[in-house]
Amino acid sequence: MSRNETILKHLQRGQSITNMAASRLYHITSLQEAIRDLRAAGHVILTQMECRNGKRYGRYVLVGEPV
């Protein structure tokens, strides 16, 4: 399964994902590229900015599929 397919399946299960989770769960270090590719394919993915321990990061959530 490709990087993009792996991330899409994760998001389609209703789960959000962060860079740290993608790295830990799937050994994917290029989450932003996968999100960019999925958005270009028509998937609607929101970025929720969060702050923890003084560090900001994005949490990605799938909210729509291509029509």
CORBELBEL-V263534 format. One line per field, one symbol per residue. psi: psi as a letter, one per 20 degrees, with the letter a starting at -180 (. if undefined). A space follows every 10 residues. Layout:
psi=???
This chain:
psi=prgggggggg hhjjqrqrgg gggghjkpjl ghggggghgh iipopqoopr ppkjpqrqpp ppiqqq.
